[in-house]
Amino acid sequence: MAFVQIRPGKQGSVLRDTSGVCIAQSLKIPREPRPGEFDKIISRLLETSSARAVIMFANEDDIRRVLEAAKRSDQTGHFLWVGSDSWGSKISPVIQQERVAEGAITILPKRATVEAFDRYFRSRSLSNNRRNVWFAEFWEENFGCKLGMHGKRPGSLKKCTGLEKVGRDSSYEQEGKVQFVMDAVYAMAHALHRMHRDYCFGYPGLCPRMSNINGKELLGYIRNVNFNGSAGTPVVFNQNGDAPGRYDIFQYQITNKSTAEYKVIGQWTNKLHLNVDAMRWHTGNSKLPISVCSLPCRMGERKKTVKGVPCCWHCERCEGYHFQASEVSCELCPYEQRPDRNRTGCVPIPIIKLEWHSAWAGIPVFVAVLGILATSFVVVTFVRYNDTPIVRASGREMSYVLLTGIFLCYAITFLMIATPSLAICSFRRVFLGLGMCFSYAALLTKTNRIHRIFEQGKKSVAAPRFISPASQLVITFSLISVQLLGVFVWFAVDPPHTLVDYGEQRTSNPEKARGVLKCDISDLSLICSLGYSILLMVTCTVYAIKTRGVPETFNEAKPIGFTMYTTCIIWLAFIPIFFGTAQSAERMYIQTTTLTISLSLSASVSLGMLFMPKVYIIIFHPEQNVPKRKRSFKAIVTAATMSGKLVQKGSDRPNGEVKTELCESMETNTSSTKTTYVSYSNHAI
């Protein structure tokens, strides 16, 4: 329970913190209070409004003014007053403040009426009590008369006759402290008697030893007295010099008849005896009111104690990833955990992965499925029409390598979305860059072959080396082997494994925190895996630019060029999207979707520009799938020499088109320059 203490300015604090009881604040009443001082005291009390019990160590005038200020502030029934013995059972502090003071608990020292004193005091008169210089003034005050011309009371009052009698001609009630005054005198007498017995044994009167004693010696004898007092109760003192506390406990109650009175509700004689059932509070309620400085904190909140006031605190919620470890402290949950709903403990952070039914996965899977179906259709068509001129002129071996790469680019989507495991992570490392490597190694070999043929043709009529299909396959798979070698080194240096990344989606709100199950492939490792394929793509683009001047009907130079330009644009768009979302809470979804869509788009561009026109001719225009005349290498040299001029002339035509026809196949013929017409050669450019 919390109390507020009000005391005079020069007194020390007399109430200390005990078990279950403490002081919320301590206020002082100035010796000479200024106007409005007591209103300020009430305002201060309301700062700790839940601490309703107010203990007052003050005189009755100050008590009355505190009650008046509470009434002015419309706080009737709010405060629970506890008064010291200076309030006791007095009427003056509560006159016209009955409702405000209702329920006040006060104390008075337990006392008894000394009948011998009543007999003595009632027998006093002006004639037998001349030694008391103040008795004449009391006589005038008590009987409302004036003692001759030298009387103390002014005005035309009646003269005192001297025959008045205390208790007969005036009201009389024994002062409550008479018992204690008598006991105090007897305590001094007993102490002096014992001191005289010890210091002056057998010596009548004051001996020389007692003529020069100090106060400490006398105090020691006073603390050691033990006798029955005037009320028949023992008079003793403890080691601190205090007499045993004996108090009557009162409560100021308003009965049903609207009459206010002090009722005895208990007493203190070495221990508390309290009749709780007899207590009444505001509006007659018998339920015990609550007075606390601070209400209990809710779950997940810690107490921040006010300095110097252990029963007063502010409740602070454990924020972020902290939980309530005790009443006064919050602690951080382990990294893989978050606070529970009540913040009284920690629970594991849920682990998520990219689900198949998610929209982030649905779109890439849909594109990949369409791509795989289209690729399979092209492969089936090429296999079925494997010996037709268009398929043979396209370079059957390189076409199948390119289609394998396109298929792998689509298929990697399923590995990227599948639940990470040791096998899935291993396959991701192998096939992530392998599909692009197959595609661009084949395209690079093709563009390099075309470039070398035309460059060689400008210098001599001899055919360049390594332009046969077998040579092209060796070159292509040599380029692919570099990618595979890098992957195997990666396996050896850093074996694949799964991990749960709790930092990727560690949001400020723990409720939204998630652990992401993923393969241990960092962004740097991803770029390294794709870096070689991107290098092949850039190199292939350079060769596509170099061969842009060849006749448009000459094999696949221009379609390859358009394919590479478009692919570069796709991957230039991929880079800022992929790395720009590194700090996003949706990073896993965005990056996976972006990567798989980019791979599928790259494959779709290659499939659409390089194969779909040929499939269209094979299926819908078989009349164009016929052999054309074959030219010698010398004719090709002439075409290479004239191509620059034709391109320049073509700039004068719409869209820069130049109408020229060259044979898509070539064989070196040194024995004859005669032109013949034969079917498409298997050694297509």
C-alpha positions as CSV (number, residue, x, y, z in Angstrom):
1,M,0.0,0.0,0.0
2,A,1.2,3.5,-0.8
3,F,0.8,6.6,1.3
4,V,1.3,10.3,0.9
5,Q,2.8,12.0,3.9
6,I,2.0,15.6,4.9
7,R,4.0,17.1,7.7
8,P,5.1,20.4,9.1
9,G,8.1,21.9,7.5
10,K,10.6,21.5,10.4
11,Q,9.8,18.0,11.3
12,G,11.8,15.1,10.0
13,S,10.2,12.2,8.2
14,V,8.7,9.9,10.8
15,L,7.3,7.2,8.4
16,R,9.8,4.7,6.9
17,D,9.2,2.1,4.3
18,T,8.1,-1.1,5.8
19,S,6.9,-4.4,4.3
20,G,4.1,-3.6,1.9
21,V,3.9,0.1,2.9
22,C,5.8,3.0,1.5
23,I,5.6,6.7,0.9
24,A,4.7,7.8,-2.6
25,Q,5.6,11.4,-1.8
26,S,6.3,13.6,1.2
27,L,4.9,17.2,1.4
28,K,5.7,19.9,3.8
29,I,3.4,22.5,5.2
30,P,5.2,25.8,5.6
31,R,5.3,27.4,9.0
32,E,3.6,30.5,7.5
33,P,1.7,29.2,4.5
34,R,0.9,31.7,1.8
35,P,-2.6,32.0,0.1
36,G,-3.2,29.1,-2.2
37,E,-0.5,26.9,-0.5
38,F,-3.0,24.2,0.5
39,D,-4.5,24.2,-3.0
40,K,-1.0,23.5,-4.3
41,I,-0.7,20.6,-1.8
42,I,-3.9,19.0,-3.2
43,S,-2.6,19.4,-6.7
44,R,0.6,17.7,-5.7
45,L,-1.3,14.9,-4.1
46,L,-3.2,14.3,-7.3
47,E,0.0,13.8,-9.2
48,T,0.0,10.3,-7.7
49,S,-3.8,10.0,-7.9
50,S,-3.8,6.2,-7.3
51,A,-2.0,6.7,-3.9
52,R,-5.2,7.8,-2.1
53,A,-4.1,7.3,1.6
54,V,-2.8,10.6,3.1
55,I,-1.1,10.6,6.5
56,M,-1.1,14.0,8.2
57,F,1.2,15.0,10.9
58,A,-0.1,18.5,11.4
59,N,-2.0,20.7,13.9
60,E,-5.7,20.9,13.8
61,D,-5.8,24.2,12.0
62,D,-3.6,22.9,9.1
63,I,-5.7,19.7,9.0
64,R,-8.9,21.8,8.6
65,R,-7.3,23.9,5.8
66,V,-6.1,20.8,3.9
67,L,-9.7,19.4,4.1
68,E,-11.1,22.7,2.8
69,A,-8.7,22.7,-0.1
70,A,-9.7,19.1,-1.0
71,K,-13.4,20.2,-0.9
72,R,-12.6,23.2,-3.2
73,S,-10.9,20.8,-5.7
74,D,-14.0,18.6,-5.7
75,Q,-12.1,15.6,-4.3
76,T,-14.7,14.6,-1.8
77,G,-14.4,10.8,-1.3
78,H,-11.1,10.5,-3.2
79,F,-8.6,10.8,-0.4
80,L,-8.3,8.4,2.5
81,W,-7.2,10.5,5.5
82,V,-5.0,9.0,8.3
83,G,-4.5,11.5,11.2
84,S,-2.0,11.5,14.0
85,D,-3.0,12.0,17.7
86,S,-3.1,15.8,17.0
87,W,-6.3,15.1,15.1
88,G,-7.5,12.4,17.4
89,S,-11.3,12.7,18.0
90,K,-11.4,16.5,17.8
91,I,-14.4,18.2,16.2
92,S,-12.8,21.4,15.2
93,P,-10.9,20.1,12.1
94,V,-14.0,18.5,10.6
95,I,-16.7,21.2,11.2
96,Q,-18.4,21.8,7.9
97,Q,-16.0,19.3,6.3
98,E,-17.9,16.2,7.3
99,R,-18.2,14.7,3.8
100,V,-14.6,15.4,2.9
101,A,-13.4,13.9,6.2
102,E,-15.7,10.8,6.0
103,G,-13.7,7.6,6.5
104,A,-10.7,9.3,8.1
105,I,-8.8,7.1,10.5
106,T,-7.3,8.8,13.6
107,I,-5.5,7.7,16.7
108,L,-5.4,8.8,20.3
109,P,-3.1,7.5,23.1
110,K,-5.0,5.0,25.2
111,R,-6.0,6.8,28.4
112,A,-8.0,6.4,31.5
113,T,-9.7,8.9,33.8
114,V,-7.9,9.5,37.1
115,E,-10.7,10.0,39.6
116,A,-8.3,11.3,42.3
117,F,-7.4,14.2,39.9
118,D,-11.1,14.9,39.4
119,R,-11.7,15.1,43.1
120,Y,-8.6,17.3,43.6
121,F,-9.4,19.7,40.7
122,R,-13.1,20.1,41.6
123,S,-12.1,21.1,45.1
124,R,-9.9,23.9,43.9
125,S,-11.0,27.5,44.6
126,L,-9.6,31.0,44.7
127,S,-8.8,30.6,48.3
128,N,-7.0,27.3,48.3
129,N,-5.0,27.6,45.1
130,R,-3.2,30.8,45.3
131,R,0.2,29.3,44.4
132,N,-0.9,28.9,40.7
133,V,-0.5,32.3,39.1
134,W,-2.6,31.4,36.1
135,F,-5.5,30.0,38.2
136,A,-7.3,33.4,38.5
137,E,-7.3,33.8,34.7
138,F,-8.7,30.2,34.3
139,W,-11.4,31.1,36.9
140,E,-12.6,34.0,34.8
141,E,-12.5,32.0,31.6
142,N,-14.2,29.0,33.0
143,F,-17.0,30.8,34.8
144,G,-17.4,33.8,32.4
145,C,-16.9,36.4,35.2
146,K,-14.5,39.2,36.2
147,L,-12.4,39.3,39.3
148,G,-12.6,43.0,40.4
149,M,-11.1,45.9,38.6
150,H,-7.9,44.0,38.0
151,G,-9.5,41.2,36.1
152,K,-8.0,40.0,32.8
153,R,-11.3,39.9,30.9
154,P,-12.5,43.2,29.4
155,G,-16.1,44.2,29.0
156,S,-19.0,44.5,31.4
157,L,-19.1,41.0,32.7
158,K,-20.5,39.9,36.0
159,K,-18.2,39.9,39.0
160,C,-16.9,36.6,40.3
161,T,-18.1,35.8,43.8
162,G,-15.4,33.3,44.6
163,L,-18.0,30.8,45.6
164,E,-18.3,29.2,42.1
165,K,-17.5,25.5,42.0
166,V,-15.7,23.7,39.2
167,G,-18.0,21.0,37.7
168,R,-21.1,22.5,39.3
169,D,-21.2,26.0,37.9
170,S,-19.3,25.1,34.7
171,S,-18.8,22.1,32.5
172,Y,-15.8,20.0,33.3
173,E,-14.1,17.1,31.5
174,Q,-10.7,15.8,32.5
175,E,-8.0,16.6,30.0
176,G,-6.9,13.4,28.2
177,K,-3.2,13.9,28.9
178,V,-3.5,14.2,32.7
179,Q,-2.6,10.5,33.0
180,F,0.6,10.9,31.0
181,V,1.6,14.0,32.9
182,M,1.2,12.3,36.2
183,D,3.1,9.2,35.0
184,A,5.9,11.5,33.7
185,V,6.2,13.1,37.1
186,Y,6.2,9.7,38.8
187,A,8.9,8.4,36.3
188,M,11.2,11.3,37.3
189,A,10.5,10.7,40.9
190,H,11.3,7.0,40.7
191,A,14.5,7.8,38.7
192,L,15.7,10.3,41.4
193,H,14.8,7.9,44.2
194,R,16.9,5.1,42.7
195,M,19.8,7.4,41.9
196,H,19.7,8.7,45.5
197,R,19.7,5.1,46.8
198,D,22.7,4.3,44.6
199,Y,24.7,7.5,45.2
200,C,23.6,8.6,48.7
201,F,22.6,5.3,50.4
202,G,21.8,6.1,54.1
203,Y,22.5,9.8,53.6
204,P,19.5,12.1,54.3
205,G,18.9,14.7,51.6
206,L,21.1,15.5,48.7
207,C,24.6,14.1,49.1
208,P,27.7,15.6,47.4
209,R,27.8,12.9,44.8
210,M,24.3,13.9,43.5
211,S,25.0,17.6,43.6
212,N,27.0,17.5,40.4
213,I,25.4,14.9,38.1
214,N,24.9,15.2,34.3
215,G,21.8,14.6,32.3
216,K,23.0,11.3,30.7
217,E,23.2,9.7,34.1
218,L,19.7,10.8,35.0
219,L,18.4,9.7,31.6
220,G,19.8,6.2,32.2
221,Y,17.9,5.9,35.5
222,I,14.7,7.2,33.8
223,R,14.9,4.6,31.1
224,N,15.2,1.9,33.7
225,V,12.1,2.7,35.8
226,N,9.4,0.2,36.0
227,F,6.2,0.9,37.9
228,N,2.4,0.9,37.6
229,G,1.1,4.2,36.5
230,S,-1.9,6.2,37.5
231,A,-4.1,4.1,35.2
232,G,-2.8,0.9,36.6
233,T,-0.7,0.1,33.4
234,P,3.0,-0.5,33.6
235,V,5.3,2.5,32.9
236,V,8.5,1.3,31.1
237,F,10.8,2.6,28.4
238,N,12.5,0.7,25.5
239,Q,16.1,1.1,24.5
240,N,15.2,4.2,22.4
241,G,13.5,5.8,25.4
242,D,10.0,5.3,24.0
243,A,7.1,4.2,26.2
244,P,5.0,1.2,24.9
245,G,2.5,2.4,22.4
246,R,-1.1,2.1,23.5
247,Y,-3.6,3.7,21.2
248,D,-7.3,3.7,20.4
249,I,-8.1,3.8,16.7
250,F,-11.0,5.9,15.6
251,Q,-12.8,6.3,12.3
252,Y,-14.9,9.3,11.4
253,Q,-18.2,7.9,10.1
254,I,-21.4,9.3,8.8
255,T,-24.4,7.2,9.9
256,N,-27.6,6.7,8.0
257,K,-29.1,9.6,10.0
258,S,-26.5,11.9,8.5
259,T,-24.8,12.3,11.8
260,A,-21.0,12.3,11.9
261,E,-19.1,10.8,14.8
262,Y,-15.8,9.2,15.7
263,K,-16.2,5.4,16.3
264,V,-13.6,3.2,17.9
265,I,-12.6,0.5,15.4
266,G,-9.6,-0.9,17.1
267,Q,-6.6,-0.5,19.3
268,W,-2.9,-1.0,19.5
269,T,-1.3,-2.6,22.5
270,N,1.9,-4.2,21.4
271,K,0.0,-5.4,18.3
272,L,-2.9,-4.3,16.2
273,H,-6.5,-5.2,17.0
274,L,-8.7,-3.9,14.2
275,N,-12.4,-4.5,13.6
276,V,-12.5,-4.3,9.9
277,D,-16.2,-5.1,9.8
278,A,-16.9,-1.9,11.7
279,M,-15.2,0.3,9.2
280,R,-17.2,2.4,6.8
281,W,-16.0,4.4,3.8
282,H,-17.5,7.0,1.5
283,T,-21.2,6.5,0.9
284,G,-21.3,3.8,3.5
285,N,-19.3,1.2,1.5
286,S,-17.6,-1.4,3.7
287,K,-15.2,-2.7,1.0
288,L,-11.6,-1.9,1.7
289,P,-10.4,0.8,-0.7
290,I,-7.1,0.5,-2.6
291,S,-4.3,2.9,-2.3
292,V,-1.2,2.2,-4.5
293,C,1.3,4.6,-6.0
294,S,1.3,2.6,-9.3
295,L,-1.0,0.0,-10.6
296,P,0.5,-3.4,-11.5
297,C,2.1,-3.6,-14.9
298,R,0.6,-5.7,-17.6
299,M,2.2,-8.7,-19.0
300,G,5.1,-7.8,-21.2
301,E,5.8,-4.6,-19.3
302,R,8.6,-3.9,-16.8
303,K,8.6,-1.7,-13.8
304,K,10.9,1.4,-13.9
305,T,11.0,2.4,-10.3
306,V,10.9,6.1,-9.4
307,K,14.2,7.0,-7.7
308,G,13.8,6.9,-3.9
309,V,10.3,5.6,-4.0
310,P,10.3,1.8,-4.3
311,C,6.5,1.5,-4.5
312,C,6.1,3.9,-7.4
313,W,7.1,3.0,-10.9
314,H,6.4,3.6,-14.5
315,C,5.4,0.7,-16.7
316,E,7.5,0.3,-19.8
317,R,6.7,-2.2,-22.5
318,C,9.4,-4.5,-23.7
319,E,9.9,-3.3,-27.2
320,G,11.3,-5.0,-30.3
321,Y,12.7,-8.5,-29.7
322,H,12.8,-8.1,-26.0
323,F,10.7,-10.1,-23.5
324,Q,9.9,-9.6,-19.9
325,A,12.5,-11.5,-17.9
326,S,11.4,-10.3,-14.5
327,E,9.3,-7.5,-13.0
328,V,12.0,-4.9,-13.5
329,S,14.0,-6.1,-16.6
330,C,13.5,-6.9,-20.3
331,E,16.0,-9.2,-22.1
332,L,16.7,-9.8,-25.8
333,C,15.4,-13.1,-27.3
334,P,17.9,-15.4,-29.0
335,Y,18.5,-14.5,-32.6
336,E,16.4,-17.3,-33.9
337,Q,13.5,-16.5,-31.6
338,R,11.0,-13.7,-31.1
339,P,8.8,-12.7,-28.1
340,D,5.5,-14.4,-27.7
341,R,2.2,-12.6,-27.8
342,N,2.3,-11.6,-24.1
343,R,6.1,-10.9,-24.3
344,T,6.7,-13.1,-21.3
345,G,8.9,-15.5,-23.1
346,C,10.4,-16.3,-26.5
347,V,9.2,-18.6,-29.3
348,P,10.9,-19.8,-32.4
349,I,10.6,-17.5,-35.5
350,P,8.5,-19.2,-38.2
351,I,10.5,-20.5,-41.1
352,I,9.2,-19.8,-44.6
353,K,10.2,-20.6,-48.2
354,L,8.9,-19.8,-51.6
355,E,5.8,-21.8,-52.0
356,W,4.5,-23.3,-55.3
357,H,1.1,-21.7,-54.8
358,S,2.5,-18.3,-54.3
359,A,2.0,-15.6,-57.0
360,W,5.8,-15.0,-56.9
361,A,6.3,-18.6,-58.0
362,G,3.2,-19.0,-60.2
363,I,4.2,-16.6,-62.8
364,P,7.8,-17.9,-63.4
365,V,6.5,-21.5,-63.4
366,F,3.8,-20.6,-66.0
367,V,6.4,-18.9,-68.2
368,A,8.8,-21.9,-67.8
369,V,6.2,-24.5,-68.6
370,L,5.2,-22.6,-71.8
371,G,8.9,-22.3,-72.7
372,I,9.6,-26.0,-72.1
373,L,6.6,-26.9,-74.2
374,A,7.7,-24.6,-77.0
375,T,11.3,-25.9,-76.8
376,S,10.1,-29.5,-76.9
377,F,7.9,-28.6,-79.9
378,V,11.0,-27.2,-81.7
379,V,13.1,-30.2,-80.8
380,V,10.5,-32.6,-82.1
381,T,10.1,-30.6,-85.3
382,F,13.8,-30.5,-85.9
383,V,14.2,-34.2,-85.2
384,R,11.3,-35.1,-87.5
385,Y,12.7,-32.9,-90.3
386,N,16.3,-33.5,-89.5
387,D,17.4,-34.0,-93.1
388,T,15.6,-31.1,-94.7
389,P,17.6,-28.3,-96.1
390,I,16.6,-25.6,-93.5
391,V,17.5,-27.9,-90.6
392,R,20.8,-28.9,-92.2
393,A,21.6,-25.3,-93.1
394,S,21.0,-24.2,-89.5
395,G,23.8,-26.5,-88.3
396,R,22.0,-29.4,-86.7
397,E,24.6,-30.2,-84.1
398,M,24.9,-26.5,-82.8
399,S,21.2,-26.1,-83.0
400,Y,20.6,-29.1,-80.6
401,V,23.3,-27.7,-78.2
402,L,21.6,-24.3,-78.3
403,L,18.1,-25.9,-77.7
404,T,19.6,-27.9,-74.7
405,G,20.8,-24.6,-73.2
406,I,17.3,-23.0,-73.8
407,F,15.7,-26.0,-72.1
408,L,18.0,-25.7,-69.1
409,C,17.2,-22.0,-68.8
410,Y,13.6,-22.8,-68.4
411,A,14.1,-25.9,-66.2
412,I,16.2,-24.0,-63.6
413,T,13.0,-22.2,-62.6
414,F,11.8,-25.4,-60.9
415,L,15.1,-25.8,-59.0
416,M,15.0,-22.2,-57.8
417,I,11.4,-22.6,-56.4
418,A,11.8,-26.1,-54.9
419,T,12.3,-26.6,-51.2
420,P,16.0,-26.2,-50.4
421,S,17.8,-29.4,-49.5
422,L,21.3,-30.7,-50.0
423,A,20.4,-32.2,-53.4
424,I,18.4,-29.1,-54.6
425,C,21.2,-26.8,-53.6
426,S,23.8,-28.9,-55.4
427,F,21.6,-28.9,-58.6
428,R,21.2,-25.2,-58.3
429,R,24.9,-24.6,-58.4
430,V,25.4,-26.9,-61.4
431,F,22.5,-25.7,-63.6
432,L,22.2,-22.1,-62.5
433,G,24.7,-20.9,-65.1
434,L,24.9,-24.0,-67.2
435,G,21.8,-23.3,-69.4
436,M,23.1,-19.8,-70.3
437,C,26.6,-21.2,-70.8
438,F,25.2,-23.8,-73.3
439,S,23.3,-21.2,-75.2
440,Y,25.9,-18.5,-75.4
441,A,28.8,-20.8,-76.0
442,A,26.9,-22.2,-79.0
443,L,26.0,-18.7,-80.3
444,L,29.5,-17.4,-79.7
445,T,31.0,-20.3,-81.7
446,K,28.5,-19.5,-84.5
447,T,29.2,-15.8,-84.6
448,N,32.9,-16.3,-84.3
449,R,32.8,-18.8,-87.3
450,I,30.9,-16.3,-89.5
451,H,33.3,-13.5,-88.5
452,R,36.4,-15.7,-89.3
453,I,35.0,-16.8,-92.6
454,F,34.4,-13.3,-93.9
455,E,37.7,-11.9,-92.4
456,Q,39.6,-14.8,-94.1
457,G,37.7,-14.1,-97.3
458,K,39.0,-10.6,-97.4
459,K,42.6,-11.9,-97.3
460,S,42.7,-15.1,-99.4
461,V,40.6,-17.7,-101.0
462,A,41.7,-20.4,-98.5
463,A,39.0,-21.5,-96.0
464,P,39.7,-20.7,-92.3
465,R,40.5,-23.5,-89.9
466,F,38.1,-25.2,-87.5
467,I,34.8,-24.4,-89.3
468,S,33.6,-28.0,-89.6
469,P,30.7,-29.2,-87.3
470,A,33.0,-31.4,-85.3
471,S,35.4,-28.5,-84.7
472,Q,32.4,-26.3,-83.6
473,L,31.3,-28.9,-81.1
474,V,34.8,-29.2,-79.7
475,I,35.0,-25.4,-79.3
476,T,31.5,-25.2,-77.7
477,F,32.1,-27.9,-75.2
478,S,35.5,-26.5,-74.3
479,L,33.8,-23.2,-73.4
480,I,31.2,-25.1,-71.4
481,S,33.8,-27.1,-69.6
482,V,35.2,-23.8,-68.1
483,Q,31.8,-23.3,-66.4
484,L,31.7,-26.8,-65.1
485,L,35.3,-26.6,-63.8
486,G,34.3,-23.4,-61.9
487,V,31.3,-25.2,-60.4
488,F,33.5,-28.2,-59.2
489,V,36.0,-25.8,-57.6
490,W,33.0,-24.1,-55.9
491,F,31.9,-27.5,-54.6
492,A,35.3,-28.2,-53.2
493,V,35.9,-24.8,-51.5
494,D,32.4,-24.4,-50.1
495,P,30.2,-27.6,-50.1
496,P,26.6,-26.9,-50.7
497,H,24.2,-26.8,-47.7
498,T,21.0,-25.2,-46.5
499,L,20.6,-22.5,-43.9
500,V,17.9,-20.4,-42.3
501,D,18.4,-16.7,-42.7
502,Y,16.8,-14.9,-39.8
503,G,18.2,-11.5,-40.9
504,E,16.5,-11.2,-44.3
505,Q,13.0,-10.7,-42.9
506,R,13.9,-9.5,-39.4
507,T,11.4,-6.6,-39.4
508,S,10.9,-4.0,-36.6
509,N,7.7,-5.8,-35.8
510,P,8.6,-9.2,-34.4
511,E,5.1,-10.5,-35.3
512,K,6.1,-10.2,-39.0
513,A,9.6,-11.7,-38.5
514,R,10.3,-14.8,-40.5
515,G,13.3,-17.1,-41.0
516,V,14.0,-17.8,-44.7
517,L,15.0,-21.4,-45.6
518,K,17.5,-21.0,-48.4
519,C,20.6,-22.5,-50.1
520,D,23.9,-21.0,-48.9
521,I,24.4,-19.1,-52.1
522,S,25.4,-15.5,-51.6
523,D,24.8,-12.7,-54.0
524,L,28.5,-12.7,-54.8
525,S,28.5,-16.4,-55.5
526,L,25.5,-16.0,-57.7
527,I,27.2,-13.3,-59.8
528,C,30.3,-15.4,-60.1
529,S,28.2,-18.4,-61.2
530,L,26.5,-16.3,-63.9
531,G,29.5,-14.1,-64.6
532,Y,31.1,-16.5,-67.0
533,S,27.9,-16.9,-69.0
534,I,27.5,-13.1,-69.0
535,L,31.0,-12.8,-70.3
536,L,30.2,-15.3,-73.1
537,M,27.0,-13.2,-73.8
538,V,28.9,-9.9,-74.1
539,T,31.6,-11.5,-76.3
540,C,28.9,-13.0,-78.5
541,T,27.3,-9.5,-78.7
542,V,30.6,-8.0,-79.9
543,Y,30.9,-10.6,-82.7
544,A,27.3,-10.0,-83.6
545,I,28.1,-6.3,-84.0
546,K,31.2,-7.2,-86.1
547,T,29.1,-9.5,-88.4
548,R,26.2,-7.1,-88.8
549,G,27.3,-6.2,-92.3
550,V,26.9,-9.6,-93.9
551,P,24.0,-10.2,-96.3
552,E,20.8,-10.8,-94.4
553,T,20.1,-14.0,-96.1
554,F,23.5,-15.4,-95.1
555,N,22.7,-17.9,-92.4
556,E,21.8,-16.5,-88.9
557,A,24.1,-13.5,-88.4
558,K,21.4,-10.8,-88.1
559,P,19.0,-12.9,-86.0
560,I,21.8,-13.7,-83.6
561,G,22.6,-10.0,-83.4
562,F,19.1,-9.1,-82.6
563,T,19.0,-11.9,-80.0
564,M,22.1,-10.7,-78.3
565,Y,21.0,-7.0,-78.3
566,T,17.6,-8.0,-76.7
567,T,19.3,-10.3,-74.2
568,C,21.7,-7.5,-73.1
569,I,18.8,-5.2,-72.4
570,I,17.1,-8.0,-70.3
571,W,20.1,-8.5,-68.1
572,L,20.8,-4.8,-67.8
573,A,17.3,-4.5,-66.4
574,F,17.9,-7.5,-64.1
575,I,20.9,-6.1,-62.3
576,P,19.3,-3.0,-60.6
577,I,16.1,-4.9,-59.8
578,F,18.0,-7.8,-58.2
579,F,20.5,-5.8,-56.2
580,G,18.1,-2.9,-55.5
581,T,15.9,-5.1,-53.5
582,A,18.7,-6.5,-51.2
583,Q,17.2,-4.6,-48.2
584,S,13.6,-5.4,-48.9
585,A,11.6,-7.7,-46.7
586,E,10.3,-9.4,-49.8
587,R,13.9,-9.9,-51.0
588,M,13.6,-13.7,-51.4
589,Y,10.5,-13.5,-53.5
590,I,11.6,-10.6,-55.7
591,Q,15.1,-11.8,-56.4
592,T,14.0,-15.4,-57.2
593,T,11.2,-14.2,-59.4
594,T,13.5,-11.7,-61.2
595,L,16.2,-14.2,-61.8
596,T,13.9,-17.0,-63.1
597,I,12.0,-14.6,-65.3
598,S,15.2,-13.1,-66.7
599,L,16.5,-16.6,-67.6
600,S,13.2,-17.5,-69.2
601,L,13.0,-14.3,-71.2
602,S,16.6,-14.8,-72.4
603,A,15.7,-18.3,-73.5
604,S,12.5,-17.1,-75.1
605,V,14.3,-14.5,-77.1
606,S,16.8,-17.1,-78.5
607,L,14.0,-19.5,-79.1
608,G,11.7,-17.0,-80.8
609,M,14.3,-15.2,-83.0
610,L,16.5,-18.2,-84.0
611,F,14.1,-21.1,-84.3
612,M,10.5,-20.0,-84.6
613,P,11.0,-18.6,-88.2
614,K,12.5,-21.9,-89.3
615,V,9.7,-23.9,-87.7
616,Y,7.2,-21.7,-89.3
617,I,8.7,-22.3,-92.8
618,I,9.0,-26.1,-92.1
619,I,5.4,-26.5,-91.1
620,F,3.5,-23.8,-93.0
621,H,5.7,-23.2,-96.1
622,P,7.3,-26.5,-97.0
623,E,7.7,-25.2,-100.6
624,Q,10.5,-22.9,-99.3
625,N,12.3,-25.8,-97.6
626,V,14.2,-26.8,-100.8
627,P,17.9,-26.9,-101.7
628,K,19.5,-23.8,-103.2
629,R,22.6,-23.5,-105.4
630,K,25.9,-23.9,-103.8
631,R,28.7,-21.4,-104.3
632,S,32.4,-21.8,-104.1
633,F,34.5,-20.1,-101.4
634,K,35.6,-17.6,-104.0
635,A,32.0,-16.4,-104.4
636,I,31.8,-16.1,-100.7
637,V,35.0,-14.0,-100.7
638,T,33.4,-11.8,-103.4
639,A,30.3,-11.5,-101.2
640,A,32.4,-10.5,-98.2
641,T,34.2,-7.8,-100.3
642,M,31.0,-6.4,-101.6
643,S,29.0,-6.6,-98.4
644,G,30.4,-3.3,-97.1
645,K,29.5,-1.5,-100.3
646,L,26.1,-3.1,-100.3
647,V,25.4,-2.0,-96.8
648,Q,26.4,1.5,-97.7
649,K,24.1,1.5,-100.7
650,G,21.4,0.0,-98.6
651,S,21.3,3.1,-96.5
652,D,19.7,4.8,-99.4
653,R,16.9,2.2,-99.4
654,P,14.0,2.0,-97.0
655,N,15.1,0.3,-93.7
656,G,18.6,-0.1,-95.2
657,E,17.6,-3.3,-96.9
658,V,19.9,-4.8,-99.6
659,K,18.6,-7.5,-101.9
660,T,21.3,-10.0,-102.3
661,E,21.4,-13.8,-102.3
662,L,24.2,-15.9,-101.2
663,C,24.4,-19.6,-100.7
664,E,24.0,-20.7,-97.0
665,S,26.5,-23.5,-97.5
666,M,30.0,-23.5,-98.7
667,E,32.7,-25.9,-99.8
668,T,36.2,-25.1,-100.9
669,N,36.6,-25.9,-104.6
670,T,40.0,-25.3,-106.0
671,S,39.8,-27.5,-109.1
672,S,36.9,-25.8,-110.8
673,T,35.4,-22.4,-110.9
674,K,32.3,-23.6,-112.7
675,T,29.0,-22.9,-110.8
676,T,26.8,-25.9,-110.2
677,Y,23.5,-26.4,-108.3
678,V,23.4,-29.1,-105.7
679,S,21.5,-29.8,-102.5
680,Y,22.3,-28.1,-99.2
681,S,25.6,-29.4,-97.8
682,N,25.8,-30.8,-94.3
683,H,28.7,-28.3,-93.7
684,A,26.5,-25.3,-93.3
685,I,27.8,-22.0,-92.1
